């Protein structure tokens, strides 16, 4: 009886330790190639890797095999090529087998845009360096549709995939990630300024008429002033009338 309780406590402690030890890793697919290409990543069972793809960057990360470096692995994860919105794609390790990752955009894997998770460290044993050389030695990638919706594996991954996709839905976790990215993109946009009030403009003929009227008033006013001065001068010189 005591042995059973001890075993139960041990199992519970082991499970709790495993949960606490899980690590969340992030792969940022940015303009800095060193942040996501030729990366020799490592993780333990239960660790997660969040793949962040910016809007319209034209890259994707797909799981491949060492023997076929630039072909998507059946049952493996595939973020799809991000075009319209930023996306966050998360996978979780289910075993410690090596995972080989390549960019799915045509021509990119052939150029060596690859990384690994838990690959052997020694060259010649399917290590990262060997994988890069294998990818560069493949023919040009088969063109794919750049605008397909992010697709994922079936809900039950294959035994050799080594990963489980989180937040599964009937359409796959890629769709869920895409919706989150779209909401974040809209919220990050600054509010648009209010429209400027319309400027008041008048036809050219209206401006011309107004100018002519003003000129006529000026001439008439000048004439009145001059006539008044002449009348006063006449009164003083001819009539001898002094000004009041």
Secondary structure as a PSIPRED ss2 file (coil, helix, strand):
# PSIPRED VFORMAT (PSIPRED V4.0)

   1 X C   1.000  0.000  0.000
   2 X H   0.000  1.000  0.000
   3 X H   0.000  1.000  0.000
   4 X H   0.000  1.000  0.000
   5 X H   0.000  1.000  0.000
   6 X H   0.000  1.000  0.000
   7 X H   0.000  1.000  0.000
   8 X H   0.000  1.000  0.000
   9 X H   0.000  1.000  0.000
  10 X H   0.000  1.000  0.000
  11 X H   0.000  1.000  0.000
  12 X H   0.000  1.000  0.000
  13 X H   0.000  1.000  0.000
  14 X H   0.000  1.000  0.000
  15 X H   0.000  1.000  0.000
  16 X H   0.000  1.000  0.000
  17 X H   0.000  1.000  0.000
  18 X H   0.000  1.000  0.000
  19 X H   0.000  1.000  0.000
  20 X H   0.000  1.000  0.000
  21 X H   0.000  1.000  0.000
  22 X C   1.000  0.000  0.000
  23 X C   1.000  0.000  0.000
  24 X E   0.000  0.000  1.000
  25 X E   0.000  0.000  1.000
  26 X E   0.000  0.000  1.000
  27 X E   0.000  0.000  1.000
  28 X E   0.000  0.000  1.000
  29 X E   0.000  0.000  1.000
  30 X C   1.000  0.000  0.000
  31 X C   1.000  0.000  0.000
  32 X C   1.000  0.000  0.000
  33 X H   0.000  1.000  0.000
  34 X H   0.000  1.000  0.000
  35 X H   0.000  1.000  0.000
  36 X C   1.000  0.000  0.000
  37 X C   1.000  0.000  0.000
  38 X C   1.000  0.000  0.000
  39 X C   1.000  0.000  0.000
  40 X E   0.000  0.000  1.000
  41 X E   0.000  0.000  1.000
  42 X C   1.000  0.000  0.000
  43 X C   1.000  0.000  0.000
  44 X C   1.000  0.000  0.000
  45 X C   1.000  0.000  0.000
  46 X C   1.000  0.000  0.000
  47 X C   1.000  0.000  0.000
  48 X E   0.000  0.000  1.000
  49 X E   0.000  0.000  1.000
  50 X E   0.000  0.000  1.000
  51 X E   0.000  0.000  1.000
  52 X E   0.000  0.000  1.000
  53 X E   0.000  0.000  1.000
  54 X C   1.000  0.000  0.000
  55 X C   1.000  0.000  0.000
  56 X C   1.000  0.000  0.000
  57 X C   1.000  0.000  0.000
  58 X C   1.000  0.000  0.000
  59 X C   1.000  0.000  0.000
  60 X C   1.000  0.000  0.000
  61 X C   1.000  0.000  0.000
  62 X E   0.000  0.000  1.000
  63 X E   0.000  0.000  1.000
  64 X E   0.000  0.000  1.000
  65 X C   1.000  0.000  0.000
  66 X C   1.000  0.000  0.000
  67 X C   1.000  0.000  0.000
  68 X C   1.000  0.000  0.000
  69 X C   1.000  0.000  0.000
  70 X C   1.000  0.000  0.000
  71 X C   1.000  0.000  0.000
  72 X C   1.000  0.000  0.000
  73 X C   1.000  0.000  0.000
  74 X C   1.000  0.000  0.000
  75 X C   1.000  0.000  0.000
  76 X C   1.000  0.000  0.000
  77 X C   1.000  0.000  0.000
  78 X E   0.000  0.000  1.000
  79 X C   1.000  0.000  0.000
  80 X C   1.000  0.000  0.000
  81 X C   1.000  0.000  0.000
  82 X C   1.000  0.000  0.000
  83 X C   1.000  0.000  0.000
  84 X C   1.000  0.000  0.000
  85 X C   1.000  0.000  0.000
  86 X C   1.000  0.000  0.000
  87 X E   0.000  0.000  1.000
  88 X E   0.000  0.000  1.000
  89 X E   0.000  0.000  1.000
  90 X E   0.000  0.000  1.000
  91 X E   0.000  0.000  1.000
  92 X E   0.000  0.000  1.000
  93 X E   0.000  0.000  1.000
  94 X C   1.000  0.000  0.000
  95 X C   1.000  0.000  0.000
  96 X C   1.000  0.000  0.000
  97 X C   1.000  0.000  0.000
  98 X C   1.000  0.000  0.000
  99 X E   0.000  0.000  1.000
 100 X E   0.000  0.000  1.000
 101 X E   0.000  0.000  1.000
 102 X E   0.000  0.000  1.000
 103 X C   1.000  0.000  0.000
 104 X C   1.000  0.000  0.000
 105 X C   1.000  0.000  0.000
 106 X C   1.000  0.000  0.000
 107 X C   1.000  0.000  0.000
 108 X C   1.000  0.000  0.000
 109 X C   1.000  0.000  0.000
 110 X C   1.000  0.000  0.000
 111 X C   1.000  0.000  0.000
 112 X C   1.000  0.000  0.000
 113 X C   1.000  0.000  0.000
 114 X E   0.000  0.000  1.000
 115 X E   0.000  0.000  1.000
 116 X E   0.000  0.000  1.000
 117 X E   0.000  0.000  1.000
 118 X C   1.000  0.000  0.000
 119 X C   1.000  0.000  0.000
 120 X C   1.000  0.000  0.000
 121 X C   1.000  0.000  0.000
 122 X C   1.000  0.000  0.000
 123 X C   1.000  0.000  0.000
 124 X C   1.000  0.000  0.000
 125 X C   1.000  0.000  0.000
 126 X C   1.000  0.000  0.000
 127 X C   1.000  0.000  0.000
 128 X H   0.000  1.000  0.000
 129 X H   0.000  1.000  0.000
 130 X H   0.000  1.000  0.000
 131 X H   0.000  1.000  0.000
 132 X H   0.000  1.000  0.000
 133 X H   0.000  1.000  0.000
 134 X H   0.000  1.000  0.000
 135 X H   0.000  1.000  0.000
 136 X H   0.000  1.000  0.000
 137 X C   1.000  0.000  0.000
 138 X C   1.000  0.000  0.000
 139 X C   1.000  0.000  0.000
 140 X C   1.000  0.000  0.000
 141 X C   1.000  0.000  0.000
 142 X C   1.000  0.000  0.000
 143 X C   1.000  0.000  0.000
 144 X C   1.000  0.000  0.000
 145 X C   1.000  0.000  0.000
 146 X C   1.000  0.000  0.000
 147 X C   1.000  0.000  0.000
 148 X C   1.000  0.000  0.000
 149 X C   1.000  0.000  0.000
 150 X C   1.000  0.000  0.000
 151 X C   1.000  0.000  0.000
 152 X C   1.000  0.000  0.000
 153 X C   1.000  0.000  0.000
 154 X C   1.000  0.000  0.000
 155 X C   1.000  0.000  0.000
 156 X C   1.000  0.000  0.000
 157 X C   1.000  0.000  0.000
 158 X C   1.000  0.000  0.000
 159 X C   1.000  0.000  0.000
 160 X C   1.000  0.000  0.000
 161 X C   1.000  0.000  0.000
 162 X C   1.000  0.000  0.000
 163 X E   0.000  0.000  1.000
 164 X E   0.000  0.000  1.000
 165 X E   0.000  0.000  1.000
 166 X C   1.000  0.000  0.000
 167 X C   1.000  0.000  0.000
 168 X C   1.000  0.000  0.000
 169 X C   1.000  0.000  0.000
 170 X C   1.000  0.000  0.000
 171 X C   1.000  0.000  0.000
 172 X C   1.000  0.000  0.000
 173 X H   0.000  1.000  0.000
 174 X H   0.000  1.000  0.000
 175 X H   0.000  1.000  0.000
 176 X H   0.000  1.000  0.000
 177 X H   0.000  1.000  0.000
 178 X H   0.000  1.000  0.000
 179 X H   0.000  1.000  0.000
 180 X H   0.000  1.000  0.000
 181 X H   0.000  1.000  0.000
 182 X H   0.000  1.000  0.000
 183 X H   0.000  1.000  0.000
 184 X H   0.000  1.000  0.000
 185 X H   0.000  1.000  0.000
 186 X H   0.000  1.000  0.000
 187 X H   0.000  1.000  0.000
 188 X C   1.000  0.000  0.000
 189 X C   1.000  0.000  0.000
 190 X C   1.000  0.000  0.000
 191 X C   1.000  0.000  0.000
 192 X C   1.000  0.000  0.000
 193 X C   1.000  0.000  0.000
 194 X C   1.000  0.000  0.000
 195 X C   1.000  0.000  0.000
 196 X C   1.000  0.000  0.000
 197 X C   1.000  0.000  0.000
 198 X C   1.000  0.000  0.000
 199 X C   1.000  0.000  0.000
 200 X C   1.000  0.000  0.000
 201 X C   1.000  0.000  0.000
 202 X C   1.000  0.000  0.000
 203 X C   1.000  0.000  0.000
 204 X H   0.000  1.000  0.000
 205 X H   0.000  1.000  0.000
 206 X H   0.000  1.000  0.000
 207 X H   0.000  1.000  0.000
 208 X H   0.000  1.000  0.000
 209 X H   0.000  1.000  0.000
 210 X H   0.000  1.000  0.000
 211 X H   0.000  1.000  0.000
 212 X H   0.000  1.000  0.000
 213 X H   0.000  1.000  0.000
 214 X H   0.000  1.000  0.000
 215 X H   0.000  1.000  0.000
 216 X H   0.000  1.000  0.000
 217 X H   0.000  1.000  0.000
 218 X H   0.000  1.000  0.000
 219 X H   0.000  1.000  0.000
 220 X H   0.000  1.000  0.000
 221 X H   0.000  1.000  0.000
 222 X H   0.000  1.000  0.000
 223 X H   0.000  1.000  0.000
 224 X H   0.000  1.000  0.000
 225 X H   0.000  1.000  0.000
 226 X H   0.000  1.000  0.000
 227 X H   0.000  1.000  0.000
 228 X H   0.000  1.000  0.000
 229 X H   0.000  1.000  0.000
 230 X H   0.000  1.000  0.000
 231 X H   0.000  1.000  0.000
 232 X H   0.000  1.000  0.000
 233 X H   0.000  1.000  0.000
 234 X H   0.000  1.000  0.000
 235 X H   0.000  1.000  0.000
 236 X H   0.000  1.000  0.000
 237 X H   0.000  1.000  0.000
 238 X H   0.000  1.000  0.000
 239 X H   0.000  1.000  0.000
 240 X C   1.000  0.000  0.000
 241 X C   1.000  0.000  0.000
 242 X C   1.000  0.000  0.000
 243 X C   1.000  0.000  0.000
 244 X C   1.000  0.000  0.000
